[in-house]
Amino acid sequence: MTIIIIGAMGNIGRRLMAAFPGSIGIDRASGADIVSGLSELDYDAPDVKAAFETADGVIHVATSPNVEAADAEHWDAVIGTARLLAACDRFGIRRVVIPSSDWADPKTRWAIHNPNAYGHSKRVFEEMAHMYNVGHPDRHCVALRIGWVALSPAQAAAAEPWLQANYWDNDRLVAQMRAALGD
């Protein structure tokens, strides 16, 4: 299965690139197979078009993990994700995973803060996933509430208990992504 990983050079994306050999990585950082930010991604560019024409699925993890980032950053993520889903529709991508978070519903056990732009953007992603699937029983788009993926085991061990409670190690991250893809 050929997977496109959007956000391939980030903390989660690098782990997924290793877990899904042969994946096509797209990221604004150098080292990706296709270097472009999600907002600027030209779906008609020959290399991007070729990637989408051959892909069996897309995993999108190119959003900021910073819950306190400026609202504009989260608006940009929503717009970029909408463009991505439109491209997936255009190219007939049946399996898509987009990022959500427990911040989409802060009543869950670990999100102890009030809703903010980050959380609302994740709610929008969840609705986008439903929208992508409507009328297409052959599609499988999931907005996965990704847990906290620490930069290192030491960071996870030093975190506050509420954050540790939602820690996803590599094995859990990869298993959840595979399940979300329907793999």
C-alpha positions in Angstrom: 0.0 0.0 0.0 1.4 3.4 -1.0 0.7 6.1 1.6 1.3 9.8 1.3 2.3 11.3 4.7 1.7 15.0 4.9 3.9 16.4 7.6 6.5 13.7 7.0 9.4 15.5 8.7 7.7 16.3 12.0 7.8 14.3 15.2 4.9 12.1 14.2 5.5 12.1 10.5 9.1 10.8 10.8 7.8 7.8 12.9 5.2 7.1 10.3 7.6 7.3 7.4 9.7 4.6 9.1 6.6 2.5 9.9 5.2 2.6 6.3 8.1 1.8 4.0 7.6 3.2 0.5 5.5 6.1 1.7 5.7 9.4 -0.1 6.6 12.2 2.4 5.3 15.7 1.9 6.6 18.5 4.2 7.7 22.1 4.2 11.0 20.9 5.7 13.9 19.7 3.5 14.4 16.0 3.4 10.8 15.2 2.3 10.1 13.6 -1.0 8.1 16.6 -1.9 9.0 19.9 -0.2 5.9 22.0 0.3 3.8 23.3 3.2 0.2 22.1 3.2 -1.2 25.6 2.5 1.0 26.0 -0.6 0.8 22.5 -1.9 0.1 22.6 -5.7 -2.0 19.5 -6.5 -1.4 20.1 -10.2 2.4 20.1 -9.9 3.7 17.0 -11.8 5.4 15.3 -8.7 2.4 16.0 -6.5 -0.1 14.8 -9.1 1.9 11.6 -9.7 2.0 10.9 -6.0 -1.7 11.3 -5.6 -2.5 9.3 -8.7 -0.6 6.3 -7.3 -1.5 6.6 -3.6 -3.7 4.1 -1.8 -4.1 6.4 1.2 -3.2 9.7 2.9 -2.1 10.4 6.5 -2.2 14.1 7.3 -0.2 15.1 10.4 0.9 18.5 9.3 -0.8 20.6 12.0 0.7 22.4 14.9 0.7 20.5 18.2 0.8 23.8 20.0 -2.6 24.2 21.6 -1.7 27.9 22.4 -0.6 28.8 18.8 -2.2 31.9 17.3 -5.7 31.4 16.0 -4.5 32.2 12.5 -2.4 29.0 12.6 -5.4 26.9 13.3 -7.5 28.7 10.6 -4.7 27.9 8.2 -4.8 24.2 9.2 -8.5 24.1 8.6 -8.2 25.6 5.1 -5.2 23.4 4.2 -7.1 20.3 5.3 -10.1 21.3 3.3 -7.9 21.7 0.2 -6.3 18.3 0.9 -9.6 16.5 1.2 -10.8 18.2 -2.1 -7.6 16.8 -3.7 -8.2 13.4 -2.2 -11.7 13.5 -3.7 -10.4 14.6 -7.1 -7.8 11.8 -7.2 -10.1 9.1 -5.7 -8.2 8.5 -2.5 -10.3 6.1 -0.5 -8.4 5.9 2.8 -7.6 9.1 4.6 -6.5 9.9 8.2 -6.6 13.5 9.4 -5.6 14.7 12.9 -7.8 15.3 15.8 -7.3 15.5 19.5 -9.0 15.1 22.8 -9.0 18.9 22.8 -11.9 18.6 20.3 -14.0 17.6 23.4 -12.2 18.9 26.5 -14.5 16.9 28.8 -12.3 13.9 28.2 -10.1 12.7 31.1 -6.9 14.5 30.2 -7.8 17.8 28.5 -8.2 20.0 31.5 -8.4 23.3 29.7 -11.3 25.2 28.1 -12.0 24.9 24.4 -9.8 27.1 22.2 -9.1 27.6 18.5 -6.9 24.5 18.5 -9.7 22.3 19.9 -12.3 23.9 17.6 -10.1 23.2 14.6 -10.0 19.5 15.6 -13.8 19.4 15.8 -13.9 20.9 12.3 -11.5 18.1 11.1 -13.9 15.5 12.6 -16.8 16.9 10.7 -14.7 17.1 7.5 -14.0 13.4 7.9 -17.7 12.6 8.1 -18.4 14.9 5.2 -15.7 13.2 3.0 -17.4 9.8 3.6 -21.0 10.9 3.0 -22.5 9.2 0.0 -19.3 7.2 -0.6 -19.5 3.8 1.1 -16.2 2.8 -0.4 -14.4 5.6 1.5 -12.8 5.4 4.9 -11.8 8.8 6.2 -11.1 9.1 9.9 -10.2 12.0 12.1 -8.0 10.2 14.6 -7.8 11.7 18.1 -4.0 11.3 18.3 -2.6 11.1 21.8 0.5 12.9 23.0 3.6 11.7 21.2 6.6 12.9 23.2 9.9 13.8 21.5 11.6 11.2 23.7 10.9 8.6 26.4 12.6 11.0 28.9 10.2 13.8 28.0 7.3 11.4 28.5 8.6 10.3 31.9 9.0 14.0 33.0 5.6 15.1 31.9 2.7 15.9 34.2 0.4 13.0 35.0 -2.5 14.3 33.0 -0.3 14.4 29.9 1.3 11.0 30.6 -2.2 9.5 30.7 -2.5 10.2 27.0 1.0 9.3 26.0 1.3 7.2 22.8 4.6 5.4 22.2 5.6 4.4 18.7 3.9 1.0 18.8 0.6 2.6 19.8 0.9 5.4 17.3 1.5 3.0 14.4 -1.2 0.6 15.5 -3.8 3.4 15.7 -2.8 4.7 12.3 -3.0 1.3 10.7 -6.4 0.8 12.2 -7.6 4.2 11.1 -6.4 3.5 7.6 -8.4 0.3 7.6 -5.1 -1.6 7.0 
